[in-house]
Amino acid sequence: MAQLTDPRFPPGAYPLVVVGSGPGALQLTYSLRRLGIEHAVVSQDQTPGGMFRKWPIFQRMLSWTKPFADQQRGSRAYERYDWNSMLADEQEHRAIMPSVMDGTSYFPSRPEMERCLATFAERTGLQIRHGCRWESTRVLDDKEFVLETTDGEYRTQNVVFAVGVAEPWRPSVLEVDGIQQYGDLRPVETYRDHRVFIVGKQNSGFEIASGLLPWARQIVLASPSPTQLSVATRSLVGVRARYVQPYEDWALAGGVIILDASIEGVERRGDGFTVRTKNPQEERSRIFEVDDVIAATGFTTPLRDLPKLGVATFGQSRLPAQTPFWESATVRGIFFAGTIMQGSQGLRKHGIPSNSGAVQGYRYNARVLARHLAETRFGVRPKRPKLQPDEVVPFLLREASKGPELWHQRSYLARVVSIDAGEGITDQGIQPLAYFVDDDKGVDGVAIALESNGREDPYPAVYVRLQGRVARERLLRPDPLLDFEGESYRRELSDALDPILDQALTRTVQ
């Protein structure tokens, strides 16, 4: 084995290798270290930060951190208001983001996010071999992976790729000389008095539109699918509220046009472009003469040769198909962290996806993954608190009211309490909800999650497992203050749990 005391992790054999140094990798390696799991971390970047070393291009984050909130800074409950800090066990390492912000906005700037991540890595003593680029992968006969890097070969039976969904993608219709891509724009003042056509109506498209509003004469945003505002769906799905200014300008005829239309063709004409669009509900195409065309058409996952090894992918972004615990669904021993975790889709209740593509979601996933790896790959079983039967209902309602994991990962992560004849009632911590619901070998117990349906305030969803299957699902009432600890909620949850808790009491007496 290579010397794990070497902070630079020289090439060699390791029990686990993590590739990347963005927030997903930082959270994972921190959590693994706290569990005593030895591993190496390699990254092609020169410093921690991942994509936040260069993006977002207009320098202001979508996710907020409220320096002053209705919870004590650094507490677990405060994490609901701080979407950007990494999670730490030590009080002095929590809530780093508000300490590095300049106070001009509760949306941190890109440099502030980068500084937050670097500060976390430095204060917690995380060890990373920087400037080491993963280039290819092969598998030996004994199922050991060999990662070929610019520094040499790393051998391991367990590898976690936290390399982001970070390669811009564009369709063939936009393969025209001169079309710009998100992440590769000119200085903003060069768009002065220009007509700009942006292909795409997700967050990256509206980020560009927001940045160009003071400069461009006209901005057109077009794609086939309608855009939803996240505030309208009462969820994190859709365009975030910080980018609503282009909508307002569109509604008031202020120089912004938003179209639900496909891009039929783009041609270069002199110093500009001709763009032809088509809405299936209209008989004719629309023609736009513009100075600039910008592709904000999404990103792909840089998996290199992993698909050749059998890693199945899906969708335009080439996300790897994953188990509920973020392992490749087709190649055992390959795991994913960071934004790639959105490939494990969960239940998608009401069609609403997880928040695993954002820091405030996948930081919790990484902590769950670290514990899963510790238990299943290294035989390390963290302690789990025991509960008395009369403690279960107030405990679960408190988690629904204040648990940041449930708030940020609705219908995706759940607090689980198991009930076993031999072990009694045990707090199993945070688990993927899909695992609790679908695992046919799981023990009896109860899981509570928060759920959003896109119309109401979030509400608790309770799942009861009896005799190896989910026998009951109970949805509690929403509350605008997210306070589910009142007496009426206690009665309602007690009624749902009576059968399984009575069973636990009977076993205890026996």
Secondary structure by P-SEA (a helix, b strand, c coil): cccccccccccccccbbbccccaaaaaaaaaaaaacccbbbbbcccccccccccccccccccccccccccccccccccccccccbbbbcccccccccccccccccccccaaaaaaaaaaaaaaacccccccccccccccccccbbbbbcccbbbbccbbbbcccccbbbbccccccccccccccccccccccccbbbbccccaaaaaaaaaacccccbbbbbccbbbbbccccccccccccccaaaaaaaaacccbbbbccccccccccccbbbbbbbbccccbbbbbbccbbbbccbbbbccccccccccccccccccccccccccccccccccccccccccccccccccccccccccccaaaaaaaaaaaaaacccccccbbbbbcccaaaaaaaaaaaccaaaaaccccccbbbbbbccccccccccccaaaaacccccccbbbbbbbbcccccbbbbbbbbcccccccccccccccccccccaaaaaaaaaaaaaaaaaaaaaaac
